[in-house]
Amino acid sequence: MSTIAFILILLTALGLLYQIIKKIRHLRQQQQIEFEGYCLLVTINRADEYQTKPTGIFQQGEQEWEWQIPFSMQTLKTPVRGYVVVNKQKVVSFDQ
């Protein structure tokens, strides 16, 4: 019986360690968010033969940024205001 108890304790400890490492990685990934907030999407530069990825120009007050946007955002009519989340110079989500 003691061998079975030892194996169960070991498996529980390994499971706990796995969950802790998973949570730490998730928290680090959340910290990489460069920008999060309401912005005005002013202009969309569509992907073409010269520019491989579509980009959007976002404004907040006097600040202006150009970030890579998903292809699905190319159909938006500008200007449009929304809540944007940016990670590594790419728009992760844009909610109007």
MOURGI-V11627 format. One record per helix or strand of 2 or more residues. SS is the DSSP state (2 for helix, 1 for strand). FROM is the first residue (numbers start at 0). TO is the last residue. If there is no record, write none. Layout:
# MOURGI-V11627
ss=SS from=FROM to=TO
ss=SS from=FROM to=TO
This chain:
# MOURGI-V11627
ss=2 from=1 to=30
ss=1 from=32 to=44
ss=1 from=54 to=59
ss=1 from=62 to=67
ss=2 from=70 to=74
ss=1 from=79 to=86
ss=1 from=89 to=94
